[in-house]
Amino acid sequence: MKGNVTGLGVDLAEVARIRALARRNPRFLSRVFTPGELEYCGSGRNRWERLAARFAAKEAVIKALGDKTIALKDIEVSSGPDGAPSVKVKGRPRLKLMISLSHTGSCACAAVIAFS
């Protein structure tokens, strides 16, 4: 991706914390994640790890852009046919972002680079 780096955001999320928030407040998932994200994460074995990675990504986007006014649900993380993640922010079609996600059974992390 060409352009000047305008921001970097990194975040770490505990899988157990995301699971606990969802169990404590059933509306948590629908308030934070888009329907596409919830569908992708599904209900399988890696569901909570995938959700935690997307939560970390949303926080990393906010940090990279330096804009705490962005709603978490306005940030959508998707995966391409090759499994590579990408991210979009609602209302900001020209935004250029690179993203990397990783997770284990207990932690998930995301790094986001913003370009001009």
C-alpha positions in Angstrom: 0.0 0.0 0.0 1.5 3.4 -1.0 1.2 6.5 1.0 2.5 8.1 4.2 1.9 6.3 7.5 -0.4 8.5 9.5 -1.1 6.2 12.5 -0.4 2.9 14.1 -2.7 1.1 16.5 -2.1 -2.1 18.5 -4.4 -3.8 20.9 -4.6 -7.0 22.9 -7.8 -8.7 24.1 -8.3 -11.5 26.5 -10.6 -14.2 25.0 -12.1 -15.0 28.4 -13.0 -11.3 29.0 -14.9 -11.2 25.7 -16.7 -14.4 26.4 -17.6 -13.2 29.9 -18.9 -9.8 28.6 -21.2 -11.6 26.1 -22.5 -14.0 28.8 -23.1 -11.2 31.3 -24.9 -8.9 28.7 -26.6 -10.7 25.8 -26.7 -7.5 23.8 -23.0 -7.0 23.9 -22.3 -9.0 20.7 -25.0 -7.2 18.7 -23.8 -3.7 20.0 -20.2 -4.3 19.1 -20.1 -6.6 16.1 -21.7 -6.3 12.7 -23.9 -9.1 11.4 -21.1 -10.1 8.9 -18.6 -10.4 11.8 -21.0 -12.5 13.8 -21.7 -14.7 10.9 -18.0 -15.2 10.1 -17.2 -16.0 13.8 -20.1 -18.4 13.9 -20.6 -20.8 16.8 -17.7 -23.1 16.3 -14.6 -24.0 18.2 -12.7 -20.8 17.5 -15.7 -18.4 17.9 -14.4 -16.6 21.0 -10.9 -16.2 19.7 -12.2 -14.8 16.4 -14.5 -12.3 18.3 -11.6 -11.3 20.6 -9.4 -10.7 17.5 -12.1 -8.5 15.9 -12.6 -6.6 19.2 -8.8 -5.9 19.4 -8.9 -4.8 15.7 -11.7 -2.3 16.4 -9.7 -0.8 19.3 -6.5 -0.8 17.2 -8.3 1.1 14.4 -9.5 3.7 16.9 -5.9 4.1 18.1 -4.4 4.3 14.6 -6.9 7.0 13.6 -6.7 8.8 16.9 -10.5 9.1 16.9 -12.3 7.9 20.0 -15.6 9.0 18.6 -15.8 6.1 16.2 -18.4 3.5 17.3 -17.1 0.0 17.5 -19.9 -1.3 15.3 -19.0 1.2 12.6 -15.7 -0.7 12.2 -16.0 -4.0 10.3 -13.3 -6.6 10.0 -13.8 -9.2 7.2 -11.7 -12.0 5.7 -11.0 -12.5 2.0 -11.1 -15.8 0.2 -7.5 -16.3 1.1 -8.2 -15.7 4.8 -6.4 -12.3 4.9 -8.2 -9.8 7.1 -9.3 -6.4 5.9 -11.1 -3.5 7.7 -13.5 -0.8 6.8 -14.9 2.1 8.7 -18.5 3.1 8.0 -18.7 6.6 6.4 -15.0 6.7 5.5 -14.7 5.0 2.1 -11.3 6.5 1.2 -9.6 5.4 4.4 -6.5 3.2 3.8 -5.8 0.7 6.5 -3.6 -2.4 6.8 -4.4 -4.9 9.5 -2.9 -8.0 11.0 -4.7 -10.3 13.5 -3.5 -13.2 15.6 -5.0 -15.3 18.4 -4.4 -18.1 20.8 -6.9 -19.8 23.1 -6.4 -17.1 25.7 -5.4 -13.9 23.9 -6.0 -12.1 20.6 -4.0 -9.2 19.2 -4.4 -6.8 16.3 -2.2 -4.2 14.6 -3.5 -1.5 12.3 -1.5 0.9 10.1 -3.3 4.0 8.7 -2.1 5.6 5.5 -2.8 8.9 3.8 
